[in-house]
């Protein structure tokens, strides 16, 4: 089993930039995946995209 870490990035370019500098990338693989954590109003929403509830 390999360690798994999760980092929130503002966009794909930031995620690729972080992965490029990750020390583990020198001897292993870095996987970049989009993540959706909230299902609201019939669609998945990412952190920060939720609207305030009135």
N, C-alpha and C positions, 0 to 999 in steps of 0.2 A: 504494500500500500504506500502511495506517495503522498506527501503533504499537499494540502490544497489551501490556497489563500484567495481571498476575494477582495478586490479593490474597486471602489466606485470612481469612474472617470467621466468627465463631462461629455466626451465624444470619442469616436473611433480613433481619430488621430492622436488624442492624448493617450489612449490605451496602447496604441502601437508604439508611441514614444516611450512609455513606461516599460513595455515588454522588451524593447530594444536595449534598455539599460539594465535590465534585471540580470543579476549574476547567474541565476539558474539557466539562463538562455545559452550560456557558454558550454554547458554539458548536458542539457536536457531540452525539453520543449516547454514553451509558454503558450497557453491556449487563451484566446480572447473570445468571449461570448457575450452577447447582449443579455441583459437581465431585466425581467419585468416582475415586479413584486406585488402589484395591486391590480385587481380586476374590478373596474368600476365603470358604470354606464356602458356595459357591453364590450369593453376593450381593456387590454392590458396596458398599464401605465408604469413608467419608470419612476424612480425616486425623484421628487422635485416637480413632477408634472401634475401632481394632484391639485385640484382646485379646492379652495377653502369652502367648508360647509357653512351655510348661513343658518 
